[in-house]
Amino acid sequence: MAKEHLKLQIPIGVRDLLPDEALRKRSLENTFDKTFRVWGYNEVVTPTFEYYDALSIGRGAEEDARLYKFVDRQGHILTLRPDMTTPIVRLVCSKMRDVQMPLRIFYMANVFSFEDPQAGRQREFYQSGIELIGDGSPFADAEVIAISVEILKASGLQNFKVSIGHVDILYGMMEELGLPEAQKGRIKNAVSNKNYVGLQELLEEFNIPALDKERFMQIITTHGDNNTVLEARKLASNDKTLKALDILRDVYSALEAYEITQFVEIDLGVLRGLDYYTGVVFEGYSAYIGYPILGGGRYNNLMGQFGFECPATGFALGMERLLLSLEKEGNENGFGTDPDYLIVYGATQASEAFKKARELRNAGKIVVTHQADNGNKEIYGGPGTTVITMR
């Protein structure tokens, strides 16, 4: 009885896309394809599953626990891809290291992570994104951030903001305080989750002097424009944090040249969850959901773990989260499914109807044909559909 019941069910954390939903997703992907290509990026496709030894690199214990793992007939542990950065790094290191750098790559793929399902967060989800490999300059960071803004603008989303930071702002301050690794991990989690009340409690628990605690909180909660960096520099006192702030200043200046800073803010508390990030990081938020719709940053050390030292940066956008944001904003233009023409015909007019339909399709029109004889129910297009009846 239970097996019969499961025939019409799907597992928790995955979903079917009905025609309108699939069309919205495909329309956005087509828009992204055009945007990525005009910036000089080319598409790659990687396998849905790979060896665990490759896809587990750069992931902490918490992220590793979310991997979908299984064993093949040879006893190898395989993993469904949890993101696209590591597979692309593996691809570049194994097959493209002799290609002239920098490499500009984009992708669109389904990925898998054992999450607690909720709106905009599934166990199978879709990502679109880019990787810029072989350029370690702040201009490369600015380029991928600028493209993330252009992607959100091209989608039709209006109320969004991209927040940029640098992982060494936090790491430098933690080193300065002399915190052990276990304490660093707890502070990192609090900062990642924007749990500033919990962060203050941790600093008190770790007996951080009052002045150091106040300075720490001032820096990590600061956000704004390039003046933010100047204010933070007055508070910072270690070389790692100061260098990170200088890089952020240069990136923001480049974004000013792109004329997109109305969509960007510096947020010194931005910290991505994965362990492989090494520099500038960023997250994109809409005004309608409380978690990022895109995120990315620099990961200069990841490729070295595959035997090819090379700087890299990039970002991934969550398609479900973007679609949810567009829905909440009431901005779903361009996703109509109504045909331009509906040709209704009887059995004796089939040849004539198909010829007319072919002519219209060759002209780029969307055409549906319908046989009205033999008891078939009459159908109609939408308000913009022209009905042609063959008699």
C-alpha positions in Angstrom: 0.0 0.0 0.0 2.8 2.4 0.9 4.6 1.7 -2.4 1.4 2.5 -4.4 1.1 5.7 -2.5 4.7 6.8 -3.4 4.0 6.5 -7.1 2.4 9.9 -7.2 4.8 11.5 -4.7 8.2 13.1 -5.0 10.9 13.2 -2.2 11.1 16.0 0.3 13.2 18.9 -0.9 12.6 18.6 -4.7 9.8 20.0 -6.8 8.1 19.8 -10.2 8.1 22.9 -12.4 4.8 23.4 -14.2 4.7 25.0 -17.6 4.5 28.6 -16.5 7.3 28.0 -13.9 9.5 26.2 -16.3 9.1 29.0 -18.8 10.0 31.7 -16.3 13.1 29.7 -15.3 14.1 29.2 -19.0 13.4 32.8 -19.9 15.8 34.0 -17.1 18.4 31.5 -18.2 18.3 32.8 -21.7 18.7 36.4 -20.4 21.6 35.3 -18.2 23.2 33.5 -21.2 23.2 36.7 -23.2 24.5 38.8 -20.4 27.4 36.5 -19.6 28.4 36.2 -23.2 28.5 40.0 -23.8 31.0 40.1 -20.9 33.2 37.5 -22.7 32.2 34.4 -20.7 31.8 30.9 -22.2 29.7 28.1 -20.9 30.9 24.7 -19.5 28.9 21.7 -18.4 30.2 19.3 -15.7 28.8 15.9 -14.5 25.9 15.8 -12.0 28.0 13.6 -9.7 31.7 13.2 -9.2 34.1 11.5 -6.8 33.7 12.6 -3.2 37.5 13.2 -3.0 37.1 16.1 -5.4 33.9 17.7 -4.3 34.7 17.6 -0.6 37.7 19.8 -1.0 37.4 23.2 0.7 34.3 22.2 2.6 34.1 22.3 6.4 32.5 19.5 8.5 29.1 21.3 8.5 29.0 21.6 4.7 30.4 18.1 4.2 27.4 16.7 6.2 25.0 18.2 3.7 26.5 16.3 0.7 24.5 13.5 -1.0 26.9 10.5 -1.1 26.6 7.0 -2.5 28.9 4.2 -3.5 29.4 2.8 -7.0 29.9 -0.8 -7.9 33.7 -0.4 -7.7 33.4 0.9 -4.1 34.2 4.5 -4.9 32.3 7.2 -2.9 30.4 9.5 -5.3 28.7 12.8 -4.5 26.0 14.8 -6.2 27.5 18.2 -6.9 26.7 20.7 -4.0 27.7 23.7 -6.0 29.5 24.5 -9.3 32.7 26.1 -8.2 34.6 23.0 -7.2 33.6 21.0 -10.3 34.7 23.9 -12.5 38.0 24.1 -10.6 38.5 20.4 -11.1 37.7 20.8 -14.8 40.1 23.7 -15.3 42.9 22.0 -13.4 42.5 18.7 -15.3 41.8 19.9 -18.8 42.3 23.7 -19.2 45.4 24.7 -17.4 47.2 25.3 -20.7 44.5 27.7 -22.0 45.5 31.3 -22.0 44.5 33.1 -18.8 42.4 34.7 -17.5 39.5 32.2 -18.2 35.9 33.5 -18.1 33.4 30.7 -17.6 29.7 30.5 -16.9 27.3 27.7 -16.0 23.7 26.9 -15.4 23.0 23.7 -13.5 21.1 21.9 -10.8 22.9 21.2 -7.6 22.1 19.3 -4.4 22.4 19.9 -0.7 20.7 18.2 2.3 18.9 21.3 3.6 15.8 21.8 5.6 13.3 22.7 2.8 11.6 26.0 3.0 10.5 28.8 0.6 13.4 29.4 -1.8 15.5 26.7 -0.3 15.3 23.1 -1.6 17.5 20.0 -1.6 17.7 20.2 -5.4 18.0 23.7 -6.7 19.2 25.6 -9.7 22.2 27.9 -10.0 23.6 30.3 -12.6 27.0 31.9 -12.2 30.5 32.7 -13.4 34.1 32.0 -12.5 36.9 34.4 -13.5 40.1 32.3 -13.2 43.7 33.6 -13.5 43.3 37.2 -12.4 44.1 38.1 -8.8 43.5 41.9 -9.1 40.8 44.0 -7.5 39.5 44.7 -11.0 38.6 41.0 -11.3 36.7 41.2 -8.1 34.9 44.3 -9.3 34.1 42.7 -12.6 32.3 39.7 -11.1 30.4 42.0 -8.7 29.4 44.2 -11.6 28.1 41.2 -13.5 26.1 40.1 -10.5 24.4 43.5 -10.5 23.8 43.4 -14.2 22.2 39.9 -13.9 19.8 41.1 -11.2 18.9 44.2 -13.3 18.4 42.1 -16.4 16.1 39.7 -14.5 13.7 42.7 -13.9 14.3 42.7 -10.1 14.3 46.3 -8.9 14.7 46.3 -5.1 18.0 44.6 -4.4 21.4 45.4 -2.9 24.8 43.6 -3.2 26.9 43.8 0.0 30.7 43.4 -0.3 33.3 42.6 2.3 36.6 40.7 2.8 37.2 37.6 4.9 40.5 39.0 6.2 38.8 41.8 8.0 37.4 39.3 10.5 40.4 36.9 10.4 42.9 39.6 11.0 41.0 40.8 14.1 40.6 37.3 15.5 44.3 36.7 15.1 45.0 40.0 16.8 42.9 38.9 19.8 44.8 35.6 20.0 41.7 33.5 19.9 42.2 29.7 19.6 40.7 27.9 16.6 37.6 26.6 18.4 36.7 30.1 19.5 37.3 31.5 16.0 34.8 29.0 14.6 32.1 30.1 17.0 32.7 33.8 16.2 32.8 33.1 12.5 29.4 31.4 12.7 27.9 34.3 14.7 29.2 36.9 12.1 28.0 34.7 9.1 24.5 34.6 10.6 24.5 38.3 11.5 23.9 37.3 15.1 25.5 40.4 16.7 23.9 39.8 20.1 25.4 36.3 20.2 28.7 37.8 19.0 28.9 40.2 21.9 28.1 37.4 24.3 30.9 35.3 22.8 33.4 38.1 23.2 32.4 38.5 26.8 32.6 34.7 27.3 36.2 34.7 25.8 37.2 37.6 28.2 38.0 40.1 25.5 38.9 43.4 27.0 36.2 46.0 26.9 38.0 48.4 24.5 39.0 45.6 22.1 35.4 44.2 22.2 34.0 47.7 21.4 36.4 48.2 18.5 35.7 44.7 17.2 32.0 45.3 17.1 32.3 48.7 15.6 34.3 47.3 12.6 32.3 44.2 12.0 28.9 46.0 12.0 30.0 48.9 9.8 28.4 49.3 6.3 28.2 52.1 3.7 30.3 53.5 0.9 34.1 54.1 0.7 33.9 56.4 3.7 33.2 53.2 5.6 36.6 51.9 4.8 38.3 55.2 5.9 36.4 55.0 9.3 37.3 51.3 9.8 41.0 52.0 9.0 41.1 54.4 12.0 39.9 51.5 14.2 41.9 48.6 12.7 45.4 47.9 14.0 46.7 44.7 12.3 48.2 44.4 8.9 45.8 41.7 7.6 42.7 43.7 8.3 44.2 47.0 7.0 45.3 45.3 3.7 41.8 43.8 3.3 40.3 47.3 3.8 42.6 48.7 1.2 41.5 46.0 -1.3 37.9 46.8 -0.6 38.5 50.5 -1.2 40.0 49.7 -4.6 37.2 47.4 -5.6 34.6 50.0 -4.6 36.4 52.6 -6.7 36.3 50.3 -9.7 32.5 49.8 -9.1 32.1 53.6 -9.1 33.6 53.5 -12.6 31.0 50.9 -13.6 28.4 53.4 -12.3 26.5 50.8 -10.2 27.3 51.8 -6.7 23.6 52.6 -6.1 23.2 48.9 -6.0 26.2 48.1 -3.9 27.3 48.7 -0.3 30.4 47.8 1.7 29.4 45.6 4.7 32.4 44.6 6.8 30.4 41.8 8.4 29.8 39.8 5.1 31.4 36.4 5.5 30.5 33.5 3.2 30.0 30.1 4.8 32.4 27.9 2.8 36.0 27.6 4.0 37.7 28.1 0.6 37.1 31.9 0.4 40.3 33.9 0.7 39.5 37.5 -0.1 36.7 39.8 -1.3 33.3 38.2 -0.7 29.8 39.5 -1.5 26.1 38.6 -1.2 23.1 39.9 -3.1 19.8 40.5 -1.3 16.3 41.4 -2.4 13.9 43.4 -0.3 11.5 40.4 0.0 13.4 37.4 1.5 15.7 37.2 4.4 18.6 35.2 2.8 20.9 35.9 -0.1 19.7 35.3 -3.7 23.4 35.3 -4.9 26.8 35.0 -3.3 30.4 34.6 -4.2 33.9 35.8 -3.8 37.6 35.1 -4.2 39.0 31.6 -3.6 42.7 31.9 -4.5 43.8 28.7 -2.7 41.2 26.2 -3.9 42.8 25.5 -7.2 46.2 24.8 -5.5 44.5 21.8 -3.8 44.0 20.3 -7.2 47.7 20.9 -8.1 47.4 24.1 -10.0 48.1 27.4 -8.2 45.9 30.1 -9.7 43.8 33.0 -8.4 40.1 32.9 -9.0 36.8 34.5 -8.1 33.1 34.1 -9.0 29.5 34.0 -7.9 26.4 31.8 -8.0 22.8 32.9 -8.2 20.0 30.8 -6.8 17.2 30.6 -9.4 14.4 29.7 -7.0 15.3 32.6 -4.7 15.3 35.0 -7.6 12.0 33.7 -8.9 10.5 34.0 -5.4 11.8 37.6 -5.1 10.3 38.5 -8.6 7.0 37.0 -7.6 6.9 39.0 -4.3 7.8 42.1 -6.2 5.0 41.5 -8.7 7.5 41.7 -11.5 7.1 38.7 -13.8 6.9 40.5 -17.1 7.9 38.6 -20.2 6.7 35.2 -19.1 3.5 35.0 -21.2 2.6 31.6 -22.7 -0.4 32.5 -24.9 0.1 31.6 -28.6 0.0 34.3 -31.2 -2.3 32.3 -33.4 -4.8 29.4 -32.8 -5.8 27.6 -36.0 -9.0 25.6 -35.7 -9.7 23.1 -38.5 -11.8 20.2 -39.4 -10.4 16.9 -40.7 -10.8 17.9 -44.3 -8.9 21.1 -43.7 -5.9 19.6 -42.0 -3.5 20.1 -44.9 -4.4 23.7 -45.3 -4.2 24.3 -41.6 -0.8 22.8 -41.3 0.5 24.8 -44.2 -0.8 28.1 -42.7 0.7 27.1 -39.3 4.1 26.5 -41.0 4.1 29.8 -42.7 3.3 31.7 -39.5 6.0 29.7 -37.5 8.6 30.5 -40.2 7.7 34.1 -39.5 8.5 33.6 -35.8 4.9 33.4 -34.5 3.8 31.0 -31.8 1.0 28.8 -33.4 -1.2 26.1 -31.9 -3.5 24.0 -34.2 -6.7 22.3 -33.0 -9.0 19.8 -34.7 -12.5 20.8 -33.8 -14.2 17.6 -35.3 -14.8 14.2 -33.7 -16.1 15.6 -30.4 -12.9 17.5 -29.6 -13.7 20.3 -27.1 -13.2 23.8 -28.5 -10.2 25.5 -27.1 -9.2 29.2 -27.1 -6.0 31.1 -26.8 -5.4 34.1 -24.5 -6.6 37.6 -24.9 -3.8 38.4 -27.4 -4.3 35.3 -29.5 -5.7 35.5 -33.1 -8.1 32.7 -33.9 -8.1 31.4 -37.5 -10.9 29.0 -38.3 -10.5 26.8 -41.4 -13.8 26.1 -43.2 
